[in-house]
Amino acid sequence: LAQASFGSRPMAAMLRTRQLAAWQLATRRVAPWQCARAWSRLYSSEATPEVPAPAPRLLFRARSLENESRNVENAITFATVGMSGGMGFAFLGLAPLTSPNVFMIGLLLAIVQVQFGYSLITRQLYVQRRRWVMELHRDEEKHLVTVVCDANLTRVWTLGNDAATGETPSMQDIAEKGKMFFYLDRDVGEVVDAEGLDALLADSKGIEEEKVEVKPVMGETEELSKRIVQSFSELTRTNLQQMAGKDGGSPIKQLDVLERAAKITGVSFMTLGVLFYVMGNWSAQNAIHRAAQSYTPGSHGATATPPRREDVS
């Protein structure tokens, strides 16, 4: 009857609470003042529903670049083996022609160079993966935008209430000119909310605050990883204008280029190393052969023939 009369669950719960209080008062189970409090309060605490806060809307999602990354890592391993083997063959060819001190110094420099090449290519791999946007969420009530990128990178942007002015870039500037650090590929990913995504990427509001969470790689510290990852709150419109068009395209395309470059590097180092070994070995063998042909007994420290007695007399 209460639901039919008032049409709301809170009102029905209030009537049930009052009926229970009246029955308890009639049977003398509660004190009159407790019954009066039950009648005087509008709704009971149990009948008041808690309205949950709206969850952030998912606007876009895409797959991870794990498969492409695995191919690049295999190519980096191949390049590292090629560089190490090529350096080894080269120093084997140069060993007969150099002094021990020069040989050891060159060998140490070669080890540093191989390590530097490995670190450089691997860092380029993670730079491309951290550009790739996997999920994009927006919480309009809190003015928050959450960007989940590949390689365990998460950005949380707090947007301003007004349009960006001066050198502060807007979301539209970041979407159009900041692809060097923020790449959203509609062709590969799935647009969950097309209207919300278009509205966000064309928004004139700027970023007031940015929080970056990143997982360190290659022995980096967390502080170093945050310094390596570019923060959009520190960029200006002039910076974005200078970076426009220099991103190199999709990270998938860049990872493919990086894979080919790593394989070419490994093959080139190994080929040049073997060539240096062959040339060095040939030069050393020629030098030994010429020395053997020009050698005559008694001319270089050979034992002299003792004089005869008649020559002395």
C-alpha positions as CSV (number, residue, x, y, z in Angstrom):
1,L,0.0,0.0,0.0
2,A,2.8,2.4,0.8
3,Q,4.6,1.6,-2.4
4,A,1.3,2.1,-4.3
5,S,0.5,5.3,-2.6
6,F,3.9,7.0,-2.7
7,G,5.7,5.1,-5.4
8,S,9.2,5.2,-3.7
9,R,11.2,2.7,-1.7
10,P,12.5,5.2,0.8
11,M,9.0,6.3,1.7
12,A,7.8,2.7,2.1
13,A,10.8,2.0,4.3
14,M,10.0,5.0,6.5
15,L,6.4,3.8,6.9
16,R,7.6,0.3,7.9
17,T,9.9,1.8,10.4
18,R,7.1,3.8,12.0
19,Q,4.8,0.8,12.1
20,L,7.4,-1.2,13.8
21,A,8.0,1.5,16.4
22,A,4.3,1.8,17.1
23,W,4.0,-1.9,17.6
24,Q,7.0,-2.0,20.0
25,L,5.5,0.9,21.9
26,A,2.1,-0.8,22.2
27,T,3.7,-4.0,23.5
28,R,6.0,-1.9,25.8
29,R,9.2,-3.3,24.2
30,V,10.7,0.2,23.8
31,A,10.7,3.4,25.7
32,P,8.3,6.2,24.4
33,W,11.2,8.5,23.6
34,Q,12.8,5.9,21.3
35,C,9.5,5.6,19.5
36,A,9.2,9.3,19.1
37,R,12.7,9.5,17.5
38,A,11.7,6.8,15.0
39,W,8.6,8.9,14.1
40,S,10.4,12.2,13.9
41,R,13.2,11.2,11.6
42,L,12.4,11.4,7.9
43,Y,14.2,8.3,6.7
44,S,16.0,5.6,8.6
45,S,19.8,5.2,8.0
46,E,19.2,1.8,6.5
47,A,16.6,3.1,4.1
48,T,18.8,5.9,2.7
49,P,20.6,4.4,-0.4
50,E,24.2,5.5,-1.1
51,V,24.5,6.7,-4.7
52,P,27.8,5.4,-6.1
53,A,30.0,7.8,-7.9
54,P,30.0,7.4,-11.6
55,A,32.9,5.3,-12.9
56,P,35.3,6.8,-15.5
57,R,34.2,6.1,-19.0
58,L,36.3,4.0,-21.3
59,L,36.8,5.8,-24.6
60,F,39.4,3.7,-26.4
61,R,41.3,0.5,-26.0
62,A,44.0,-1.3,-28.1
63,R,46.1,-4.4,-27.9
64,S,49.6,-4.5,-26.5
65,L,52.7,-4.5,-28.7
66,E,54.0,-7.6,-27.0
67,N,54.4,-9.7,-30.2
68,E,56.2,-6.9,-32.1
69,S,58.4,-6.3,-29.0
70,R,59.3,-9.9,-28.8
71,N,60.5,-9.9,-32.5
72,V,62.6,-6.8,-31.8
73,E,64.1,-8.3,-28.7
74,N,65.1,-11.4,-30.8
75,A,66.6,-9.0,-33.4
76,I,68.5,-7.1,-30.6
77,T,69.9,-10.4,-29.3
78,F,71.0,-11.3,-32.9
79,A,72.6,-7.9,-33.3
80,T,74.5,-8.2,-29.9
81,V,75.8,-11.6,-30.9
82,G,76.8,-10.2,-34.3
83,M,78.6,-7.2,-32.8
84,S,80.4,-9.4,-30.2
85,G,81.5,-12.0,-32.8
86,G,82.5,-9.3,-35.3
87,M,84.6,-7.5,-32.7
88,G,86.2,-10.8,-31.7
89,F,87.2,-11.8,-35.2
90,A,88.5,-8.3,-35.9
91,F,90.8,-8.4,-32.9
92,L,92.0,-11.8,-33.8
93,G,93.1,-10.4,-37.1
94,L,94.7,-7.4,-35.5
95,A,96.5,-9.3,-32.7
96,P,99.7,-10.2,-34.7
97,L,100.0,-6.6,-35.9
98,T,99.6,-4.7,-32.6
99,S,101.3,-4.5,-29.3
100,P,99.8,-6.1,-26.2
101,N,98.9,-2.8,-24.5
102,V,97.1,-1.4,-27.6
103,F,95.3,-4.7,-28.1
104,M,94.0,-4.7,-24.5
105,I,92.9,-1.1,-24.7
106,G,91.1,-1.7,-27.9
107,L,89.4,-4.9,-26.5
108,L,88.0,-2.9,-23.5
109,L,86.7,-0.2,-25.8
110,A,85.0,-2.9,-27.9
111,I,83.2,-4.3,-24.9
112,V,82.0,-0.8,-24.0
113,Q,80.8,-0.2,-27.5
114,V,78.8,-3.5,-27.6
115,Q,77.1,-2.7,-24.3
116,F,76.3,0.9,-25.5
117,G,74.8,-0.4,-28.8
118,Y,72.7,-2.9,-26.9
119,S,71.4,-0.3,-24.5
120,L,70.7,2.2,-27.2
121,I,68.6,-0.2,-29.3
122,T,66.7,-1.5,-26.3
123,R,65.9,2.0,-25.1
124,Q,64.5,2.9,-28.5
125,L,62.3,-0.2,-28.2
126,Y,60.8,1.0,-24.9
127,V,60.4,4.6,-26.2
128,Q,58.2,3.3,-29.0
129,R,56.2,1.1,-26.7
130,R,55.6,3.9,-24.2
131,R,54.1,6.0,-27.0
132,W,51.4,3.4,-27.7
133,V,48.0,4.1,-26.0
134,M,46.3,1.0,-24.9
135,E,43.4,2.5,-22.9
136,L,41.9,6.0,-22.5
137,H,39.5,6.8,-19.7
138,R,37.7,10.0,-18.8
139,D,36.1,11.1,-15.5
140,E,34.2,14.2,-16.3
141,E,33.1,14.8,-12.7
142,K,36.7,14.9,-11.4
143,H,38.1,16.4,-14.7
144,L,40.5,13.4,-14.9
145,V,41.9,11.7,-18.0
146,T,43.7,8.4,-17.5
147,V,46.0,7.2,-20.3
148,V,47.3,3.6,-20.1
149,C,50.3,3.1,-22.4
150,D,52.3,0.0,-23.2
151,A,55.3,-1.1,-21.2
152,N,53.6,-0.4,-17.9
153,L,53.2,3.4,-18.3
154,T,50.2,5.2,-16.9
155,R,49.5,8.9,-17.1
156,V,46.8,10.7,-15.1
157,W,45.9,14.2,-16.3
158,T,43.9,16.7,-14.4
159,L,42.2,19.1,-16.8
160,G,41.5,22.7,-16.0
161,N,38.1,24.3,-15.8
162,D,38.7,26.9,-18.5
163,A,40.3,26.8,-22.0
164,A,44.1,26.8,-22.2
165,T,45.7,30.1,-22.8
166,G,49.2,31.3,-23.6
167,E,51.8,28.6,-24.0
168,T,49.8,26.0,-22.1
169,P,48.8,23.3,-24.7
170,S,45.3,22.1,-24.9
171,M,44.1,18.5,-25.4
172,Q,43.6,19.2,-29.0
173,D,47.3,20.4,-29.3
174,I,48.5,17.2,-27.6
175,A,46.4,14.9,-29.8
176,E,47.5,16.6,-33.0
177,K,51.1,17.5,-32.3
178,G,52.2,15.4,-29.4
179,K,52.3,12.0,-31.2
180,M,56.0,11.6,-30.4
181,F,54.9,10.7,-26.9
182,F,51.1,10.0,-27.3
183,Y,50.0,7.9,-30.2
184,L,46.4,6.7,-30.5
185,D,45.8,4.4,-33.4
186,R,42.2,4.1,-34.4
187,D,42.9,1.6,-37.1
188,V,44.4,-1.0,-34.8
189,G,42.5,-0.2,-31.6
190,E,38.8,-0.1,-30.8
191,V,36.8,3.1,-30.3
192,V,34.4,2.3,-27.4
193,D,32.8,5.8,-27.2
194,A,33.3,7.7,-30.4
195,E,31.5,10.8,-29.3
196,G,33.3,11.0,-26.0
197,L,36.7,10.3,-27.7
198,D,36.2,13.0,-30.3
199,A,35.1,15.5,-27.7
200,L,38.2,14.8,-25.5
201,L,40.7,15.0,-28.4
202,A,39.1,18.3,-29.5
203,D,38.8,19.8,-26.0
204,S,40.3,23.2,-25.5
205,K,41.2,22.6,-21.8
206,G,44.8,22.2,-20.8
207,I,46.6,20.0,-18.3
208,E,46.9,21.5,-14.8
209,E,48.5,18.5,-13.2
210,E,50.0,15.2,-14.4
211,K,50.9,12.0,-12.5
212,V,53.2,9.5,-14.1
213,E,53.5,5.9,-13.0
214,V,56.1,3.8,-14.9
215,K,57.8,0.5,-14.3
216,P,61.7,0.8,-14.6
217,V,63.4,-1.3,-17.3
218,M,67.0,-2.2,-18.0
219,G,68.2,-1.6,-14.4
220,E,66.7,1.9,-14.3
221,T,65.6,3.4,-11.0
222,E,62.1,4.7,-10.7
223,E,63.3,8.3,-10.5
224,L,65.4,7.8,-13.7
225,S,62.5,6.2,-15.5
226,K,60.2,9.2,-14.6
227,R,62.9,11.6,-15.9
228,I,63.2,9.7,-19.2
229,V,59.4,9.7,-19.7
230,Q,58.4,13.1,-21.1
231,S,55.8,14.9,-19.0
232,F,53.1,16.8,-21.0
233,S,52.6,19.3,-18.2
234,E,56.1,20.6,-18.9
235,L,55.6,21.0,-22.6
236,T,54.5,24.3,-24.2
237,R,52.8,25.0,-27.5
238,T,56.1,26.0,-29.0
239,N,57.6,22.6,-28.0
240,L,54.7,20.8,-29.6
241,Q,54.9,22.9,-32.7
242,Q,58.6,22.0,-33.1
243,M,57.8,18.2,-32.6
244,A,54.9,18.1,-35.0
245,G,55.4,15.7,-37.9
246,K,58.7,14.3,-36.4
247,D,57.2,11.3,-34.6
248,G,58.0,8.9,-37.5
249,G,54.5,7.4,-37.7
250,S,52.9,4.5,-35.9
251,P,55.0,2.7,-33.2
252,I,54.2,-0.6,-35.0
253,K,56.0,0.8,-38.1
254,Q,58.9,2.1,-36.0
255,L,59.3,-1.3,-34.3
256,D,59.5,-3.0,-37.7
257,V,62.2,-0.5,-38.8
258,L,64.1,-1.1,-35.5
259,E,63.9,-4.8,-36.0
260,R,65.4,-4.6,-39.5
261,A,68.1,-2.1,-38.4
262,A,69.1,-4.5,-35.6
263,K,69.5,-7.4,-38.0
264,I,71.5,-5.3,-40.4
265,T,73.7,-4.1,-37.6
266,G,74.5,-7.7,-36.5
267,V,75.2,-8.9,-40.0
268,S,77.4,-5.9,-40.8
269,F,79.5,-6.2,-37.7
270,M,80.0,-9.9,-38.3
271,T,80.9,-9.5,-41.9
272,L,83.4,-6.7,-41.2
273,G,84.9,-8.6,-38.3
274,V,85.5,-11.7,-40.5
275,L,87.0,-9.5,-43.2
276,F,89.4,-7.9,-40.7
277,Y,90.4,-11.3,-39.5
278,V,91.1,-12.6,-43.0
279,M,93.1,-9.5,-43.9
280,G,95.0,-9.4,-40.6
281,N,95.8,-13.1,-40.8
282,W,96.9,-12.7,-44.4
283,S,99.2,-9.8,-43.6
284,A,100.7,-11.6,-40.7
285,Q,101.4,-14.7,-42.8
286,N,102.9,-12.6,-45.5
287,A,105.2,-10.9,-43.0
288,I,106.3,-14.2,-41.6
289,H,106.9,-15.6,-45.1
290,R,109.0,-12.6,-46.2
291,A,111.1,-12.7,-43.0
292,A,111.7,-16.4,-43.5
293,Q,112.9,-15.9,-47.1
294,S,115.2,-13.0,-46.2
295,Y,116.8,-14.8,-43.2
296,T,120.4,-16.1,-43.8
297,P,122.3,-18.1,-41.2
298,G,125.0,-16.2,-39.3
299,S,123.7,-12.7,-40.2
300,H,121.5,-12.2,-37.1
301,G,123.2,-13.3,-33.9
302,A,124.5,-16.6,-35.3
303,T,127.5,-18.2,-33.7
304,A,130.8,-17.0,-35.4
305,T,133.2,-19.7,-36.8
306,P,136.4,-19.7,-34.6
307,P,139.6,-18.7,-36.4
308,R,142.1,-21.4,-37.6
309,R,145.5,-21.8,-35.9
310,E,147.5,-21.1,-39.0
311,D,145.6,-17.8,-39.5
312,V,146.6,-16.7,-36.0
313,S,150.2,-17.5,-36.5
